[in-house]
Amino acid sequence: LDLPAPSALEPLAFEAVQRCLAFAAAHPAHRVAAEVSRRRVAALHAQGMFEEAAVAQADFVSAALRLLPPGAIGLAWLVELHARHAYLLEIAGRRDAAVAELRRVLDHMAIVTGGAPPPAIVFDLFEC
């Protein structure tokens, strides 16, 4: 959850970024749209656009979940996806939504770790 981080879109030429954004807008269910959302999160965070970063992360999380079998839970990388979303919601001033997302983090962590995760692991996850 290392934020701020450099934008993963920075290496692309302006025109390429615009094409990616246009494609993602036209085809929101496509895997490319999910990747564009994921890559935009760091740039939006770095610009102080926390609400927009939270929305981009929500788009990425939703797209990732659509690619999984229904009811998939307990994958270690889902912990990170939901944790980053909870963090972004919190700094965007959306505490209730952040708490709900944090509950998802804890649900995944309980399966990954075989029980309630130790508090130190949770605190380390959100250390920024």
C-alpha positions as CSV (number, residue, x, y, z in Angstrom):
1,L,0.0,0.0,0.0
2,D,2.9,2.3,-0.7
3,L,1.2,5.6,-1.5
4,P,2.1,8.1,-2.8
5,A,3.7,6.2,-5.6
6,P,4.5,7.3,-9.1
7,S,1.8,7.0,-11.7
8,A,2.0,3.9,-13.7
9,L,0.7,5.9,-16.7
10,E,3.6,8.4,-16.6
11,P,5.8,6.5,-19.0
12,L,3.1,6.6,-21.7
13,A,2.9,9.5,-24.2
14,F,0.0,11.8,-23.6
15,E,-1.8,10.5,-26.7
16,A,-1.5,6.9,-25.5
17,V,-2.9,7.8,-22.1
18,Q,-5.9,9.5,-23.8
19,R,-6.5,6.4,-25.9
20,C,-6.4,4.2,-22.8
21,L,-8.8,6.5,-20.9
22,A,-11.2,6.7,-23.9
23,F,-11.1,2.9,-24.3
24,A,-11.7,2.4,-20.6
25,A,-14.7,4.8,-20.7
26,A,-16.2,3.1,-23.7
27,H,-15.6,-0.5,-22.4
28,P,-15.9,-0.4,-18.6
29,A,-16.2,-4.2,-18.3
30,H,-13.0,-4.9,-20.3
31,R,-9.8,-6.0,-18.5
32,V,-8.1,-2.9,-19.9
33,A,-10.5,-0.7,-18.1
34,A,-9.6,-2.4,-14.9
35,E,-5.9,-1.9,-15.5
36,V,-6.4,1.7,-16.4
37,S,-8.3,2.2,-13.1
38,R,-5.5,0.5,-11.2
39,R,-2.9,2.6,-12.8
40,R,-4.7,5.9,-12.2
41,V,-5.0,5.4,-8.4
42,A,-1.4,6.4,-7.6
43,A,-1.5,9.5,-9.9
44,L,-4.8,10.7,-8.4
45,H,-3.6,10.1,-4.9
46,A,-0.4,12.1,-5.7
47,Q,-2.5,15.0,-6.9
48,G,-4.5,15.0,-3.7
49,M,-7.6,13.8,-5.6
50,F,-8.5,11.3,-2.9
51,E,-12.2,10.9,-3.8
52,E,-11.3,10.2,-7.4
53,A,-8.6,7.8,-6.3
54,A,-11.1,6.0,-4.2
55,V,-13.5,5.7,-7.1
56,A,-10.7,4.4,-9.4
57,Q,-9.8,1.8,-6.8
58,A,-13.4,0.8,-6.4
59,D,-13.6,0.3,-10.1
60,F,-10.5,-1.8,-10.1
61,V,-11.8,-3.9,-7.1
62,S,-15.1,-4.5,-8.8
63,A,-13.5,-5.5,-12.1
64,A,-11.1,-7.9,-10.3
65,L,-14.0,-9.5,-8.5
66,R,-16.0,-9.9,-11.7
67,L,-13.1,-12.0,-13.1
68,L,-13.2,-14.4,-10.1
69,P,-15.7,-17.1,-9.6
70,P,-18.8,-16.0,-7.6
71,G,-18.2,-16.0,-3.9
72,A,-14.4,-16.1,-4.1
73,I,-13.0,-15.0,-0.8
74,G,-9.8,-15.3,1.2
75,L,-7.2,-14.7,-1.5
76,A,-4.3,-12.8,-0.1
77,W,-4.2,-10.2,-2.9
78,L,-7.9,-9.4,-2.2
79,V,-6.7,-8.2,1.2
80,E,-4.5,-5.6,-0.5
81,L,-7.1,-4.5,-3.0
82,H,-9.7,-3.9,-0.2
83,A,-7.1,-2.4,2.2
84,R,-6.0,0.2,-0.4
85,H,-9.7,1.0,-1.1
86,A,-10.4,1.4,2.7
87,Y,-7.3,3.7,3.0
88,L,-8.4,5.8,0.1
89,L,-12.0,6.1,1.4
90,E,-10.7,7.2,4.8
91,I,-8.5,10.0,3.4
92,A,-11.3,11.0,1.1
93,G,-13.4,11.6,4.2
94,R,-15.8,8.7,3.7
95,R,-15.3,7.0,7.1
96,D,-18.5,4.8,7.0
97,A,-17.5,3.4,3.6
98,A,-13.9,2.9,4.8
99,V,-15.2,1.0,7.8
100,A,-17.3,-1.3,5.6
101,E,-14.3,-1.9,3.3
102,L,-12.1,-2.6,6.3
103,R,-14.6,-5.3,7.4
104,R,-14.0,-6.9,4.0
105,V,-10.3,-6.8,4.6
106,L,-10.7,-8.5,7.9
107,D,-13.0,-11.2,6.4
108,H,-10.3,-12.0,3.8
109,M,-7.6,-11.9,6.4
110,A,-9.4,-14.3,8.7
111,I,-9.5,-16.9,5.9
112,V,-5.9,-16.2,4.8
113,T,-4.5,-16.4,8.3
114,G,-6.9,-19.1,9.6
115,G,-8.5,-16.9,12.1
116,A,-8.7,-13.4,13.3
117,P,-5.5,-11.6,12.2
118,P,-3.1,-10.3,14.9
119,P,-3.6,-6.5,15.3
120,A,0.1,-5.9,14.3
121,I,-0.6,-7.3,10.8
122,V,-3.6,-5.0,10.3
123,F,-1.6,-2.0,11.6
124,D,1.4,-2.8,9.3
125,L,-1.0,-3.1,6.4
126,F,-2.1,0.5,6.8
127,E,1.2,2.1,7.8
128,C,1.8,5.0,5.5
